[in-house]
Amino acid sequence: MTILRKRIDRLERNRPALDADVPFELIGLAPDVAARFMAAKAQGTFPRSLCDADLHALVALGDELGVI
């Protein structure tokens, strides 16, 4: 087994598991922010129910991904 393969295997074992319920485009957000975003979408209150910090986090993620 190559050194790179061993390192990748170790990283895979140690990385935190991704929440299966979080859409791929929200993975870069903190879990609590992603949960509030998804709850607001489900309740039909997005974006009104989110605080400014959550909205700023969404905009920053969009900037980072180049989608906004």
Buried (B, 14 or more C-beta within 10 A) or exposed (E): EEEEEEEEEEEEEEEEEEEEEBEEEBEBBEEEBBBBBBEBEEEEEBEEBBEEEBBEBBEEBEEEEEEE
